Amino acid sequence: MRQMIAGNWKMNGTLAGLSAYASALRQGVEGVDLLVCPPFPLIRPLIEALGDASIWVGAQDCDAKRSGPHTGDVSADLLAELGARHVILGHSERRADHGESSTLVRDKARAASAAGLVPVICVGETEAERDAHETETVVRAQLAGSLPDGFSGLIAYEPVWAIGSGKTPSEDEVEAMHRAIRASLKKQLGEAGEAMPILYGGSVKPANAETLMRIPEVGGALVGGASLKAEDFLAIASAAVRD
Ligand SMILES: O=C[C@H](O)COP(=O)(O)O
C-alpha cells in the first residue's frame, strides 16, 4: 500500500522561505503521498506556492468547537476553507505543553471530520512509561480515549523519547508497537481498523528512513526536524514503499 510521508514543521518556517521550499518539493516523488503541515498562517501561502503539485497541506491542530468566543483558537471549518486536507491531533507536544487530554483529542477529531478534514491522531509513550514497561498500556489507553466511534483517518505512533532526540526504537520494537496498535484499531473500529495507516514518527531521517519504512505495519512517517529541509524530506519520501 502507498505510504504517506507527512512533515510537521511545528513552530518553524517563514513566509520568506516558502517559495524555495515549494519549488524543491514540486519535483516530488512518485508513488508516495506527501503532506506538509506548517504553522497556521503559512497554510494558504504554502498551498499557493505548491500550485498544482500533488502535495497535500495540513494543520497541526484545530479546536474542538466549530466557532465562537475562543480567542486564539482556529476552527476545523476555517482550515478546510483555507484548503487544508489533514490535521494533526494529539501530538505529544500539545498533550504536554497544553495539557490536552485524550478526551479533548477525540472531540477535536470529531470537529475535524465534520469539517471534512482527515485527522492524524498521535499516540506514544514517554521515556518513563517505557522504562516502567507501560508502553502498550499507555498507547492502548490513548487510542481508546482519542478515537471517536467510527473514526476515519490516520494514526501516528511517536514514542515521545524519540522525538527530536536522534534515538529510535529498534526495528522489532517498532513492529511490535505497530502490531499492537493494529490490534487495538481492529478491536475499536472493526473492519475500518484493518487498513488504517499507522505512521511512525520520532527522529526519522534520510539515513534511517529506508529501514523504518520497510518494517511491517509501518504505513509511512510523521517527520519533524527533517521535514524543514525540502531535500531531506524528499530523501525520506524516496525511501518510502511504493504502491
Ligand atoms: O511530528 C513529528 C514528530 O514529533 C517527530 O519529530 P522529529 O522528526 O523532529 O523527531
The ligand as an ORCA input file, in Angstrom:
! r2SCAN-3c Opt
* xyz 0 1
  O       5.594     15.246     14.475
  C       6.774     14.910     14.343
  C       7.489     14.302     15.420
  O       7.320     14.953     16.624
  C       8.890     13.897     15.108
  O       9.803     14.937     15.239
  P      11.333     14.662     14.818
  O      11.293     14.047     13.453
  O      11.973     16.019     14.840
  O      11.884     13.712     15.823
*
